[in-house]
Amino acid sequence: MYSSRRTPLFQKQPEYFTRYRNRQGKPAPKGFTESIQSYVKEAGKELTLLLRNRELQEHPYRWAATINLEKALSPKDINTTWARIARKLKRSGVVAYRIAEPSKANKVHFHLLVKSSHTEAELKRIVAAATDGIDCRTHVSPIEDEFRYVAYILKARIEVVVGGKLVKDYHSPKRLLFQSKTGIRKVGTVGKFWVQPKAKIWESIRQQQQQLGEAVASPEMKCLIQYLYADFFGKTIPKKQLERQIGLNVEEPAIKEWAAEVQKARRLRPSSRPRLPRGR
């Protein structure tokens, strides 16, 4: 728990949390500060929500903006400073998702995922005006890869191939957890960012995930996914991504044919490489 201004804003040795501890009768922690596992879970949920919100709004997230505070401030001063910035951004028509992140220098920076329509020059002027009189550095740039940028600012757990090798938690080295109960909100918004209430968006995602799980539950589809993951792509593509793609296209004749071919080949020749279905 955060107790004083002298305490670092971030956890130097955050608890990892394991299922073994949970089996001892203690509930699994939740939130961005309780443990590494709970952070990863929350970040993954936010990533999924943001990507679905992107689909619902039917236009891309346009700009990435960063505001780096240059002084080490108390949580109260950080909140006051951000509230001042956010009011000015909102008055200028900015609509964005905001993430607060601590640094090892005990400072805080804010990442903004901007969905409102501005030119780059206009947004730079707006951010400069909103931070006028505040000791900070700012940066504005277009978003080239929405998934990678959103995952980066959340420090979400994603699998990335680096130098031909699969790194299962790419952002782990840069992930810092705030101390518990600083009063600093990890995530927030400027303006009307969510197309629908987050709870409603998450429920629709949960239902879709259940349907996808049922779609790939057959032995044939499980066999195809395992073959794609381990043999065809050599574990360079996350298994969950393959499950989603197969689940969304499970009724396609080519997918069904491929799954049958894989299962047949595995029964007859476990080491053989099944042929691709026609047209693929």
N, C-alpha and C positions, 0 to 999 in steps of 0.2 A: 504494500500500500504506500502511495506517495505521502510523505509526511512534512517535507520542508523544502525550501528553495534550494538548499544545498544538495539535496538528493538528485542524482541524475534522472532525467525524464525517461530514460529507457532502462530496460532490464538487462543487466550485464550477463546474468546466467538464468534465463527464463526456464521454467520447468517444462520438460518435454511432455510428460503425461503418457502413461501406457495403459493398455487394456488390463494388464495384470493388476494395476492399482484399482481399476474400476471393479474388477471381480471381487475385490476385498470389501466391497460395499459402499465405496465412495462414488458419488455421481460424477459423470464426465463433465468437466468444466466447459463453459461456453464463453464466447466473446473474444475480442481482439487482444486481451491482456492476460488471460488466465494461464495459458500455456501455448507452446508452439503448435500443438495439434489443434487446439481450439482456434488459434489464429488462422491456421491453414483452412480449417472448415469454414470460418466466417468469410475469409477472402474468396474462397471458391464459390460460396453462395452469392456474394456480391458480384463476382465476375459473371456468373450465370445470369443474374438479374439484369446487369448492365447490357449484356449481349441480347437478351430478350427485349429489353426496352428499346434497343437499337432497331430491332425488327419491327416493333410496334409503331415507332415514330416514322418509319419508312424513309428516313434520310440518314446519312452518316453523322457520326460525331465529328465535328469539323476541326476543332483546334485543341492543341495541348498548351496549357499555360502553367508555369511554375513560379511561385513566390517564395523565395528563400529569406527568412528572417536572419539578419546578420548579428543579432545580439541574443545571448542566452537570457531568456525571460522566465518569469514565474508562470505557472499555469494560468493564473488569473489574468496576467498581462497578455499572455498569448491569446486567450479567449477574447479579451477586450480588443486587441489589435485585429483579430480576424473579423469580429463583428463590425468593426469600422470599415474594413475593406469590403466585406460582403454587402453592406448597405449601399456603398457607392457602385459596386458592380451591378447590383440589381437595378438601381436607378438608371443605369446606362443600358439596360436591356439584356444583360448577360444572363444566360441560363446555363448552369453547369453542375456537375457532380464534383464534390471536393473531398480530398483525402489529406489528412494531416500525418506527417511522418517525422519522427525524431531523428537526430543525427548523433554521432558519437561525440560531437563537440557540444552537446546539450542544447542544440538549437532546433528549431522546427521549420520545416518547409511545407508548403501546401501545393498539391498537384490539382489542377483543374481539368476536367473533361468537358469541353465546351460544346454544346449542341446548338446554341443560337447562331443566327446568320450574321457574320461580320466579315469585313475584309481583314487581312492580316494587319495592315497599317492601323485600321480603326481599332481593332482589339488591343494592339500595343498601346495606343493612346489611352484607351479606357483603363487598362491595367496600370499604366503609369500614373494616371490621375487618381485612381483608387488607392494607390500606395504612396501618394505624395506625402512627404514628411515622415515616412516610416523607413527605418534603416533596413533596406532589403535589396535583393537582386531579383530581377524578373526575366522571364523568357517566354516567348510565344512562338509556336511553330505549327504547321499543318500536321495532321495525323496521317501517317502513311499506312500503318497496319493497326487497325483498331484492336484486334485481339491482343497482340503483343503489347501495345501501349497500356491497355486496361490491366492486363496481367502484371505489367511492370509497376504501375503506380500502386497497385494493391499488394505487390510482392506475393502474388498468388503462386501456388504450387503448380508448375507446368513442366512438361517433359520437352526437352529441346535436344536436338542432335548437334553436338559440338565436336568438330574434328573427326566425324564418322562414328562418334560414341554417343549413346543416349544418356543424357543427364536428367535424372528423374525429378529433381527439385532445383530448377535453374536459379531461382531467386533466393535460395536459402542463405548464401553468404551476405546478402544485403538486407535481410529481414530483421528489423529491430522492433521490439514490442515496447509500447509505452508502459510505464509503471502503472499499477492498478490504482484506480480512483484518483487520477489527477484532475478529473473534471474536463479534460480535453476530449472532445468528440472525435473519434477516428474518421468517421465519414459524415458527410452532410451534403446539402444542396444549396444552390443559389437560384432563386426563382422556381418556376414550376417545371422541374426536370422530369419527373416520372410521368409517363403517359397514363398509367393506371396506378392505384395504390400498390405498394410493394407486396403486401400480403396477397393481393389478388393475382399479381404476376407470378409470385412464387407458387401459388396453388395450381395455376395452369401448367407451370414447369413440372411440378411434382406429378401431376396426372399424366403428362406426356412421358416422363421418365418411367412411370409404372407401365405404360403401354409399350414403350420401347423394350423394357425388360421382358415383358411377356412375349414380344415379337421375336426375340432372339433366344428364347428359353429352350427351343427344341434341340435335340442332340445334333441334328444336321447343321443348324446355324452356329451352335457352340463350336463344332468342329471346324467350320469355315473360318470363324473369327480367330480361333487359335492358330490355324494354318496361316492366315494372313499376317497375324501379329508376329509369330515366331519364325516362319519359313519365308513367306513371300516378301515381307518388308524387313525381315531381320531385326525385329524389335526397335525399329527406328521411328515408328508411329505409335502414339499412345493407344493402348488397347481400348480405352473408353471411347476414343474417337472412332475407332473401327466399329465398335458396337453400335454407336449412334448412327453411323452411315448405313450399316447393314440393316438396322432396325427400321430406318426411314424408307428403305427400298426393299423390304423383305418380301413384298408381293410381286416384285419384278421377276418375270420368267428366267432371265439370265442369272439372277442371284440364286434362285431355286436350283437351276441346272448346275451352277458352280458348286453349291453346297452338296448336291448329290454326288458330283464327281469327286469332290474332296473326301467325302465319307467313304465312298467306294474304294478309292485309291488307298486310303489309310487302312482299310480292312485287308486289302489284297497285298499291298506293298507299302508298309509303314514309312519307308524312306523315300518313296517316289514323289515327284512333283506333279500334281494334277494339272491337266491342261486347262487353259483359259476357255470359257464358253465362247461360242461363236459370237462375233461382233464386239469382243472386248479387246 
